[in-house]
């Protein structure tokens, strides 16, 4: 069983806005929590150790997991600087019917829809559609800037997006796999091969970056994944954090949700 992490509440994350400058900003970037409260709490504990200026969320706070209201409550307390909706958020909110989902994914989404409080359901319905461009030359989307439901799974799909981009960094989620595509040396891609991966950024290049998934990683590493972007240091750090996987699995099974959603957490796929 993974080690237990003491909960850091959203209020414990230290904001640094008062002393920040336009050229020096730290962003906490995360995606695809999928109602995994244990993983989310572990990530918040890790983020509380860093001075954070702004929080960016790339969508899919709900779906698959068994704690949808709790994770939405956590997200609302964080008050992200920028946020876009994910495909599971749309279905749980009733914006879409989930007819294009796999049966087990749709079952979990319909279950989550029934669990949502009135306030949290309204919050999900108000989440904006990506892409969204920030003042600092950062663009965010759930799937891709062209289609919020599109999966960027290879250099072949990333290359034309980078070619058209006018943003320094485009963050995306949806695939549950951390990845950095860039225009350095014409075109390159980098998969974070360690649990504390640091990557130097150039102001002369453009980047398409996935911070990985907090609640359901799919790169065969079961640890929760998130990113810290430091624009002063021109560096991005993609971190992996262990959490109480057994507790997350137990909550899924106790809720009567598909067992596969519990099993996959232990193997990261």
SEMI-608788 format. One record per residue (C-alpha): residue number from 1; x, y, z; residue in one letter. Coordinates in pm, 1 decimal. Layout:
BEGIN
<NUM; <X; Y; Z>; 'A'> ...
This chain:
BEGIN
<1; <0.0; 0.0; 0.0>; 'X'> <2; <126.5; 347.0; -79.8>; 'X'> <3; <235.2; 571.3; 203.7>; 'X'> <4; <-30.2; 794.6; 361.0>; 'X'> <5; <0.1; 1167.8; 297.2>; 'X'> <6; <-137.9; 1416.2; 547.1>; 'X'> <7; <-401.1; 1630.4; 379.2>; 'X'> <8; <-305.7; 1982.2; 283.8>; 'X'> <9; <-621.7; 2186.6; 240.8>; 'X'> <10; <-649.8; 2420.1; -58.9>; 'X'> <11; <-597.1; 2712.2; 178.9>; 'X'> <12; <-254.6; 2569.9; 273.4>; 'X'> <13; <-115.1; 2625.8; -76.7>; 'X'> <14; <97.1; 2936.8; -46.5>; 'X'> <15; <14.2; 3207.5; -297.4>; 'X'> <16; <283.3; 3451.7; -401.1>; 'X'> <17; <84.2; 3694.5; -614.9>; 'X'> <18; <177.5; 4004.3; -414.4>; 'X'> <19; <549.8; 3970.6; -491.0>; 'X'> <20; <524.6; 3818.5; -837.9>; 'X'> <21; <635.1; 3998.6; -1149.8>; 'X'> <22; <525.0; 3947.3; -1505.6>; 'X'> <23; <854.0; 3769.7; -1577.0>; 'X'> <24; <845.6; 3536.8; -1278.4>; 'X'> <25; <543.1; 3321.3; -1209.8>; 'X'> <26; <488.3; 2973.6; -1070.9>; 'X'> <27; <191.0; 2778.6; -1202.2>; 'X'> <28; <47.2; 2462.8; -1048.8>; 'X'> <29; <-93.8; 2274.1; -1350.0>; 'X'> <30; <-301.2; 1957.9; -1318.5>; 'X'> <31; <-562.3; 1755.7; -1503.1>; 'X'> <32; <-789.6; 1450.8; -1494.9>; 'X'> <33; <-858.0; 1406.6; -1124.0>; 'X'> <34; <-1155.7; 1182.7; -1202.2>; 'X'> <35; <-1314.3; 1184.1; -857.2>; 'X'> <36; <-1004.5; 1028.3; -696.8>; 'X'> <37; <-998.8; 1211.7; -365.0>; 'X'> <38; <-698.5; 1026.3; -225.8>; 'X'> <39; <-481.8; 1116.1; -524.3>; 'X'> <40; <-604.4; 1476.1; -525.7>; 'X'> <41; <-526.5; 1522.5; -156.8>; 'X'> <42; <-174.7; 1383.2; -206.8>; 'X'> <43; <-113.5; 1628.1; -492.0>; 'X'> <44; <-244.5; 1919.3; -285.9>; 'X'> <45; <-9.2; 1818.3; -4.2>; 'X'> <46; <283.5; 1829.0; -247.9>; 'X'> <47; <171.3; 2162.3; -395.2>; 'X'> <48; <156.2; 2310.0; -44.6>; 'X'> <49; <535.9; 2278.2; -28.4>; 'X'> <50; <581.4; 2522.1; -318.6>; 'X'> <51; <507.2; 2893.5; -347.7>; 'X'> <52; <232.0; 2898.5; -610.3>; 'X'> <53; <122.2; 3209.8; -796.4>; 'X'> <54; <-154.4; 3063.9; -1008.2>; 'X'> <55; <-346.1; 2740.1; -1044.3>; 'X'> <56; <-446.6; 2594.8; -1380.4>; 'X'> <57; <-684.8; 2301.7; -1421.2>; 'X'> <58; <-725.0; 2124.1; -1755.6>; 'X'> <59; <-1054.5; 1940.5; -1704.7>; 'X'> <60; <-1215.8; 1614.1; -1592.0>; 'X'> <61; <-1256.2; 1665.8; -1221.1>; 'X'> <62; <-1516.5; 1386.1; -1215.4>; 'X'> <63; <-1583.7; 1047.1; -1376.4>; 'X'> <64; <-1455.4; 695.9; -1297.3>; 'X'> <65; <-1391.7; 752.5; -924.9>; 'X'> <66; <-1624.5; 739.4; -626.0>; 'X'> <67; <-1583.4; 1083.9; -465.6>; 'X'> <68; <-1723.0; 1335.1; -715.6>; 'X'> <69; <-1870.6; 1585.6; -471.0>; 'X'> <70; <-1562.4; 1591.2; -252.9>; 'X'> <71; <-1322.3; 1660.4; -539.0>; 'X'> <72; <-1546.7; 1932.1; -683.0>; 'X'> <73; <-1555.9; 2091.1; -338.1>; 'X'> <74; <-1174.7; 2085.5; -327.3>; 'X'> <75; <-1150.0; 2239.8; -673.8>; 'X'> <76; <-1392.7; 2517.1; -590.7>; 'X'> <77; <-1194.4; 2602.9; -277.6>; 'X'> <78; <-879.1; 2633.3; -488.9>; 'X'> <79; <-1039.3; 2901.4; -711.9>; 'X'> <80; <-814.6; 2828.1; -1013.3>; 'X'> <81; <-682.9; 3120.7; -1213.1>; 'X'> <82; <-779.8; 2933.8; -1530.8>; 'X'> <83; <-991.5; 2625.4; -1587.5>; 'X'> <84; <-1152.3; 2439.7; -1877.5>; 'X'> <85; <-1403.0; 2156.5; -1874.7>; 'X'> <86; <-1336.0; 1795.5; -1969.2>; 'X'> <87; <-1552.0; 1544.2; -2151.9>; 'X'> <88; <-1651.0; 1366.5; -1828.5>; 'X'> <89; <-1740.8; 1699.9; -1670.5>; 'X'> <90; <-1980.9; 1763.8; -1958.9>; 'X'> <91; <-2155.0; 1428.4; -1920.9>; 'X'> <92; <-2183.1; 1442.4; -1542.2>; 'X'> <93; <-2319.3; 1797.8; -1573.4>; 'X'> <94; <-2583.7; 1680.2; -1823.4>; 'X'> <95; <-2445.5; 1887.9; -2110.8>; 'X'> <96; <-2388.7; 1568.5; -2311.6>; 'X'> <97; <-2540.2; 1222.6; -2273.4>; 'X'> <98; <-2221.3; 1016.3; -2286.1>; 'X'> <99; <-2341.5; 806.5; -2579.0>; 'X'> <100; <-1987.9; 803.9; -2720.2>; 'X'> <101; <-1837.5; 669.3; -2395.0>; 'X'> <102; <-1737.6; 310.4; -2332.2>; 'X'> <103; <-2018.0; 139.0; -2131.6>; 'X'> <104; <-1823.6; 127.3; -1802.0>; 'X'> <105; <-1721.3; 492.6; -1836.3>; 'X'> <106; <-2078.8; 598.0; -1908.1>; 'X'> <107; <-2206.6; 394.8; -1612.5>; 'X'> <108; <-1969.1; 578.8; -1380.2>; 'X'> <109; <-2062.8; 916.0; -1526.9>; 'X'> <110; <-2434.3; 851.5; -1486.8>; 'X'> <111; <-2374.9; 739.0; -1127.4>; 'X'> <112; <-2177.1; 1057.6; -1059.1>; 'X'> <113; <-2453.1; 1269.2; -1210.6>; 'X'> <114; <-2696.7; 1124.3; -955.6>; 'X'> <115; <-2456.9; 1193.3; -668.8>; 'X'> <116; <-2383.9; 1558.2; -743.8>; 'X'> <117; <-2518.9; 1825.5; -514.9>; 'X'> <118; <-2723.0; 2097.9; -679.8>; 'X'> <119; <-2445.8; 2354.7; -631.8>; 'X'> <120; <-2172.4; 2128.0; -764.1>; 'X'> <121; <-2378.9; 2025.6; -1066.1>; 'X'> <122; <-2432.3; 2393.8; -1147.5>; 'X'> <123; <-2059.4; 2455.1; -1108.3>; 'X'> <124; <-1978.3; 2181.9; -1359.7>; 'X'> <125; <-2232.8; 2323.4; -1602.9>; 'X'> <126; <-2061.3; 2663.1; -1589.1>; 'X'> <127; <-1710.3; 2535.0; -1659.5>; 'X'> <128; <-1581.3; 2704.8; -1976.4>; 'X'> <129; <-1494.4; 2523.8; -2297.0>; 'X'> <130; <-1133.9; 2536.6; -2409.9>; 'X'> <131; <-916.2; 2657.0; -2559.6>; 'X'> <132; <-840.8; 2950.2; -2333.0>; 'X'> <133; <-546.8; 3187.0; -2380.4>; 'X'> <134; <-379.3; 3349.3; -2080.5>; 'X'> <135; <-198.6; 3683.0; -2090.7>; 'X'> <136; <141.1; 3519.7; -2039.4>; 'X'> <137; <141.4; 3339.0; -2373.9>; 'X'> <138; <-3.2; 3022.9; -2222.5>; 'X'> <139; <-296.9; 2842.3; -2379.6>; 'X'> <140; <-497.2; 2564.9; -2216.7>; 'X'> <141; <-737.9; 2302.5; -2345.0>; 'X'> <142; <-861.1; 1962.8; -2237.7>; 'X'> <143; <-807.4; 1765.3; -2555.8>; 'X'> <144; <-650.3; 2002.5; -2807.7>; 'X'> <145; <-690.0; 2366.7; -2913.6>; 'X'> <146; <-888.6; 2245.9; -3214.8>; 'X'> <147; <-1120.6; 1999.9; -3040.3>; 'X'> <148; <-1170.3; 1967.8; -2664.7>; 'X'> <149; <-1236.2; 1593.5; -2703.3>; 'X'> <150; <-939.8; 1511.7; -2929.7>; 'X'> <151; <-661.2; 1284.7; -2802.3>; 'X'> <152; <-305.3; 1403.0; -2872.2>; 'X'> <153; <-134.4; 1065.0; -2863.0>; 'X'> <154; <167.2; 1103.4; -3088.4>; 'X'> <155; <406.2; 1339.4; -3255.3>; 'X'> <156; <197.7; 1305.3; -3569.1>; 'X'> <157; <-99.6; 1472.3; -3399.3>; 'X'> <158; <112.7; 1717.5; -3198.3>; 'X'> <159; <326.0; 1848.5; -3485.0>; 'X'> <160; <55.5; 2040.9; -3677.8>; 'X'> <161; <-75.9; 2192.5; -3354.9>; 'X'> <162; <268.1; 2329.1; -3270.5>; 'X'> <163; <314.4; 2450.3; -3626.4>; 'X'> <164; <-0.1; 2665.3; -3604.1>; 'X'> <165; <47.7; 2783.1; -3247.2>; 'X'> <166; <115.8; 3143.2; -3152.4>; 'X'> <167; <146.3; 3057.9; -2781.5>; 'X'> <168; <469.9; 2984.4; -2600.1>; 'X'> <169; <314.5; 2693.7; -2408.9>; 'X'> <170; <-4.6; 2499.2; -2474.1>; 'X'> <171; <-117.0; 2278.2; -2186.6>; 'X'> <172; <-354.9; 1990.8; -2251.4>; 'X'> <173; <-486.5; 1684.2; -2068.4>; 'X'> <174; <-728.5; 1407.2; -2166.9>; 'X'> <175; <-471.9; 1133.5; -2252.2>; 'X'> <176; <-363.7; 1076.8; -1889.4>; 'X'> <177; <-2.1; 1051.5; -2010.0>; 'X'> <178; <256.7; 1319.6; -1924.2>; 'X'> <179; <440.8; 1441.2; -2231.6>; 'X'> <180; <634.6; 1739.5; -2366.1>; 'X'> <181; <634.5; 1816.0; -2738.5>; 'X'> <182; <844.6; 2106.1; -2857.9>; 'X'> <183; <981.7; 2286.0; -3163.2>; 'X'> <184; <1337.2; 2256.4; -3029.2>; 'X'> <185; <1569.8; 2102.9; -3290.2>; 'X'> <186; <1282.2; 2129.8; -3540.0>; 'X'> <187; <1053.9; 1894.1; -3343.4>; 'X'> <188; <1104.1; 1677.0; -3036.7>; 'X'> <189; <907.6; 1489.2; -2775.1>; 'X'> <190; <1005.0; 1398.5; -2420.3>; 'X'> <191; <839.4; 1154.3; -2182.5>; 'X'> <192; <919.6; 1217.9; -1813.4>; 'X'> <193; <1105.8; 903.0; -1711.9>; 'X'> <194; <1152.0; 992.0; -1345.3>; 'X'> <195; <914.3; 1091.1; -1064.8>; 'X'> <196; <1077.1; 1434.7; -1045.3>; 'X'> <197; <1141.0; 1541.5; -1402.9>; 'X'> <198; <1273.1; 1890.2; -1479.9>; 'X'> <199; <1280.8; 2029.4; -1831.3>; 'X'> <200; <1446.0; 2355.3; -1938.7>; 'X'> <201; <1234.0; 2578.7; -2160.3>; 'X'> <202; <1348.8; 2821.8; -2426.9>; 'X'> <203; <1170.9; 3146.0; -2507.3>; 'X'> <204; <1256.7; 3079.3; -2872.6>; 'X'> <205; <1063.4; 2750.7; -2887.9>; 'X'> <206; <699.4; 2651.0; -2853.8>; 'X'> <207; <569.8; 2371.0; -2632.5>; 'X'> <208; <272.1; 2137.6; -2606.7>; 'X'> <209; <270.5; 1992.6; -2256.5>; 'X'> <210; <55.6; 1736.3; -2076.5>; 'X'> <211; <106.8; 1728.5; -1696.9>; 'X'> <212; <-36.0; 1375.9; -1676.4>; 'X'> <213; <-332.7; 1262.9; -1469.9>; 'X'> <214; <-386.7; 1315.0; -1098.8>; 'X'> <215; <-649.4; 1047.3; -1052.3>; 'X'> <216; <-603.4; 784.6; -1322.0>; 'X'> <217; <-255.8; 769.4; -1482.7>; 'X'> <218; <-230.2; 556.7; -1796.9>; 'X'> <219; <144.3; 540.6; -1857.5>; 'X'> <220; <204.7; 231.6; -1639.2>; 'X'> <221; <310.9; 450.9; -1346.0>; 'X'> <222; <28.9; 452.5; -1090.0>; 'X'> <223; <151.2; 761.9; -905.0>; 'X'> <224; <-46.3; 1085.3; -935.2>; 'X'> <225; <104.6; 1332.1; -1182.0>; 'X'> <226; <108.7; 1712.7; -1196.9>; 'X'> <227; <332.7; 1998.0; -1313.4>; 'X'> <228; <490.9; 2316.1; -1179.8>; 'X'> <229; <577.9; 2577.7; -1441.0>; 'X'> <230; <832.1; 2840.8; -1331.7>; 'X'> <231; <848.4; 3122.2; -1587.0>; 'X'> <232; <1126.7; 3298.1; -1397.3>; 'X'> <233; <1351.5; 2993.7; -1424.6>; 'X'> <234; <1215.2; 2896.1; -1769.3>; 'X'> <235; <1157.9; 2545.7; -1636.6>; 'X'> <236; <878.0; 2296.0; -1599.3>; 'X'> <237; <878.1; 2020.3; -1341.8>; 'X'> <238; <653.9; 1715.4; -1380.8>; 'X'> <239; <619.3; 1532.6; -1052.1>; 'X'> <240; <476.0; 1195.3; -948.9>; 'X'> <241; <334.5; 1143.6; -601.1>; 'X'> <242; <233.7; 818.6; -433.2>; 'X'> <243; <-102.2; 801.6; -258.6>; 'X'> <244; <-330.7; 555.1; -82.5>; 'X'> <245; <-439.3; 356.1; -387.4>; 'X'> <246; <-608.0; 87.0; -177.2>; 'X'> <247; <-841.5; 344.1; -21.0>; 'X'> <248; <-934.2; 479.7; -364.3>; 'X'> <249; <-998.6; 126.6; -489.7>; 'X'> <250; <-1211.7; 41.2; -187.8>; 'X'> <251; <-1430.4; 349.1; -235.2>; 'X'> <252; <-1495.0; 254.0; -598.5>; 'X'> <253; <-1593.1; -101.1; -508.0>; 'X'> <254; <-1807.3; 7.6; -214.3>; 'X'> <255; <-1996.8; 245.0; -444.4>; 'X'> <256; <-2078.2; -43.6; -679.1>; 'X'> <257; <-1886.5; 109.2; -967.9>; 'X'> <258; <-1708.6; -108.6; -1227.6>; 'X'> <259; <-1425.9; -306.5; -1068.8>; 'X'> <260; <-1201.0; -227.3; -1365.6>; 'X'> <261; <-1186.0; 137.1; -1254.1>; 'X'> <262; <-1043.1; 19.3; -922.4>; 'X'> <263; <-802.9; -236.8; -1067.8>; 'X'> <264; <-645.6; -0.7; -1320.3>; 'X'> <265; <-533.7; 241.7; -1049.1>; 'X'> <266; <-274.9; -7.1; -921.1>; 'X'> <267; <-118.0; -64.1; -1262.7>; 'X'> <268; <-143.5; 283.2; -1412.5>; 'X'> <269; <-329.4; 205.9; -1731.5>; 'X'> 
